[in-house]
Amino acid sequence: MLAQRTHAPRLSALLEIGVMNMSPIDTAVGLADPRIWYRATCWSGFLDVMGMNVHRGVVDVGFLGALEIDRFGNINTTLVKDDSGKVRYVNGSAGGNDIASHAKRVIMIMRHEKRKLPEAVAHLTSPGFVGGRGRRELGLRGGGPHRVITDMAVMGFDTNTHSATLVSLHPLARLEDVVENTGFPLKIPREVPPTPLPSQEELRLLREEIDPTGVYLR
């Protein structure tokens, strides 16, 4: 919504449940919240969004959350294991695997915690660069992981090794905290730039128009 109101006014948003080109005026709390469907120009279904759009390779950017993301951008949203090895199953893939496999770029969003950023995911739900191999070699058409955005930093992926690398550090975040809370060796450049701050207009849009009740900003 912020991109539509700033640098990408022609952006077309798709929801895996079949809603396209919506223009919500209230803050929704999930894909099934009718408030996010407001003014949609197309009401279809899962198969149309995934089959006719994602699988055709016409989706430029896919956004995904995760329980775990490993050093090669592989995602686990299927299960978690405790220290005793006991398994707890959660929501699973939904359209995540399709998006991770076929979108031109994938941006992942999560909290920066060591347990969420392990050396290897407990279960491979949605593929990144798998074991560091090229996507074409694995038969994956999409471009794969582009960025991981956390509450501490922004990470990208090395073009040769496909391993995670630090792109920028958020204001007030410390490099040592990022390293300590990452469960794999993170490639760190000699100079780590700060993550650019939002403009005053972007903050106004977020606080007054996009999320005035503070569902996501608080």
C-alpha positions in Angstrom: 0.0 0.0 0.0 2.9 2.4 0.8 4.5 1.6 -2.6 1.3 2.3 -4.4 1.1 5.7 -2.8 4.7 6.7 -3.4 7.0 5.2 -6.1 4.8 2.5 -7.7 1.4 3.9 -8.4 0.7 1.2 -11.1 1.5 -1.7 -8.8 -0.9 -4.6 -9.0 -1.3 -6.5 -5.7 -2.3 -10.1 -5.6 -3.6 -12.2 -2.7 -3.3 -16.0 -3.0 -7.0 -16.3 -2.0 -8.0 -14.8 -5.3 -8.3 -11.1 -4.7 -6.5 -8.7 -7.0 -5.8 -4.9 -7.3 -7.4 -4.0 -4.0 -7.3 -0.5 -2.4 -8.1 -0.9 1.3 -8.9 2.1 3.4 -8.7 0.3 6.8 -6.1 -1.9 8.4 -6.6 -5.6 7.9 -5.1 -8.4 10.1 -4.8 -11.1 7.5 -5.7 -12.3 4.0 -9.1 -13.4 5.1 -10.0 -10.1 6.6 -12.6 -8.5 4.2 -11.1 -5.0 4.9 -8.1 -5.8 2.7 -10.4 -6.8 -0.2 -11.9 -3.3 -0.5 -12.2 -2.0 -4.1 -10.6 -5.1 -5.6 -10.9 -5.1 -9.4 -10.9 -8.9 -9.6 -12.4 -11.7 -7.4 -11.2 -15.1 -8.5 -9.6 -18.0 -6.7 -6.4 -19.6 -5.6 -5.9 -21.5 -8.9 -6.2 -18.3 -10.9 -3.7 -16.3 -8.8 -1.2 -19.1 -8.5 -1.7 -20.8 -11.8 -2.4 -18.0 -14.2 -0.1 -15.4 -12.6 2.6 -16.9 -10.3 3.3 -20.0 -12.3 3.4 -18.1 -15.5 6.3 -16.1 -14.1 4.7 -12.7 -14.3 4.9 -11.8 -10.6 7.7 -9.4 -10.0 8.0 -9.6 -6.2 6.6 -12.1 -3.7 6.5 -11.3 0.0 6.7 -14.2 2.5 6.9 -14.6 6.3 8.5 -17.6 7.9 9.1 -19.6 11.1 12.7 -20.2 10.0 15.0 -18.9 7.2 18.4 -20.5 6.7 21.6 -19.1 5.2 20.5 -20.0 1.7 17.1 -18.4 2.0 15.2 -21.7 2.4 11.9 -21.2 4.3 10.2 -23.4 7.0 6.6 -22.7 7.8 5.6 -26.3 8.5 7.0 -27.4 11.8 9.1 -26.6 14.8 11.2 -28.8 17.0 12.0 -28.3 20.7 15.3 -29.4 22.3 14.0 -32.9 23.0 13.1 -33.4 19.3 9.4 -33.1 19.8 7.7 -31.8 16.7 4.8 -29.3 16.5 3.1 -28.7 13.2 1.8 -25.3 12.2 0.1 -23.8 9.2 2.3 -25.0 6.4 3.0 -23.7 2.9 -0.3 -22.4 1.5 0.9 -20.5 -1.6 4.4 -20.0 -0.2 6.1 -22.7 -2.2 4.6 -21.4 -5.4 5.7 -17.9 -4.7 9.2 -18.9 -3.6 9.6 -21.1 -6.7 8.2 -18.8 -9.4 8.3 -15.1 -8.4 11.0 -13.1 -10.0 12.2 -11.9 -6.6 11.3 -12.9 -3.1 11.4 -10.7 -0.1 11.1 -12.3 3.3 10.1 -10.6 6.6 10.7 -11.9 10.1 12.1 -11.1 13.6 15.8 -11.3 13.9 16.3 -14.2 16.4 18.9 -17.0 16.4 16.3 -19.7 16.6 14.6 -18.3 13.5 17.8 -18.0 11.5 19.4 -21.4 11.8 22.2 -23.0 9.7 19.6 -25.3 8.1 15.8 -25.2 8.4 14.1 -28.0 10.3 11.8 -28.6 7.3 12.1 -27.3 3.7 8.7 -25.8 3.0 9.6 -23.2 0.3 12.9 -23.3 -1.6 15.5 -20.6 -1.6 18.9 -21.6 -3.0 18.6 -25.0 -1.2 22.2 -26.1 -0.5 23.7 -23.1 -2.3 23.0 -24.5 -5.7 21.8 -22.5 -8.6 18.0 -22.2 -9.1 18.1 -23.4 -12.7 19.9 -26.5 -11.7 17.0 -27.3 -9.4 14.4 -26.6 -12.0 13.1 -23.5 -10.3 12.1 -20.8 -12.7 11.9 -17.8 -10.3 14.8 -15.7 -9.3 14.7 -16.8 -5.7 15.5 -14.9 -2.4 16.3 -11.2 -2.9 16.1 -9.8 0.7 15.4 -10.8 4.2 14.1 -7.8 6.2 14.3 -8.2 10.0 13.8 -5.8 12.9 17.6 -5.3 13.1 18.9 -5.4 9.5 18.5 -6.2 5.8 20.2 -9.2 4.4 20.8 -10.2 0.8 22.5 -13.2 -0.9 25.9 -13.5 -2.5 25.6 -14.0 -6.3 28.3 -16.7 -6.3 27.8 -18.7 -3.1 24.1 -17.8 -2.6 24.8 -17.5 1.1 23.3 -14.7 3.2 25.2 -11.4 3.4 24.5 -8.3 5.4 23.2 -5.4 3.3 22.4 -2.7 5.9 22.0 -2.2 9.6 18.9 -0.5 11.0 19.3 2.6 13.1 19.9 1.8 16.8 20.7 -1.8 15.9 24.3 -3.0 16.7 26.4 -5.2 14.5 27.4 -7.5 17.4 23.7 -8.1 18.2 23.0 -9.0 14.6 25.9 -11.5 14.6 24.9 -12.9 18.0 21.3 -13.4 16.9 22.1 -15.1 13.6 22.5 -18.9 13.7 24.8 -19.1 10.7 28.0 -17.4 9.5 26.8 -14.1 8.0 29.0 -12.5 5.3 29.7 -8.9 6.5 31.2 -6.3 4.3 34.0 -4.0 5.5 31.6 -1.1 5.8 28.0 -1.8 6.6 25.7 1.1 5.5 22.7 2.2 7.6 19.2 1.2 6.4 17.7 4.4 4.8 15.2 6.1 7.1 11.7 6.6 5.8 10.8 10.1 4.7 8.4 12.3 6.6 5.8 11.8 3.9 6.2 8.0 4.1 5.8 8.1 7.9 2.7 10.3 7.6 1.1 7.8 5.1 1.9 4.9 7.4 0.7 6.5 10.6 -2.3 8.4 9.3 -3.6 6.5 6.3 -2.3 2.9 6.0 -2.1 1.9 9.7 -3.8 4.6 11.8 -4.8 2.1 14.5 -1.2 0.8 14.9 -1.9 -2.8 14.1 1.5 -3.2 12.6 3.4 -0.1 13.6 3.1 -0.3 17.4 
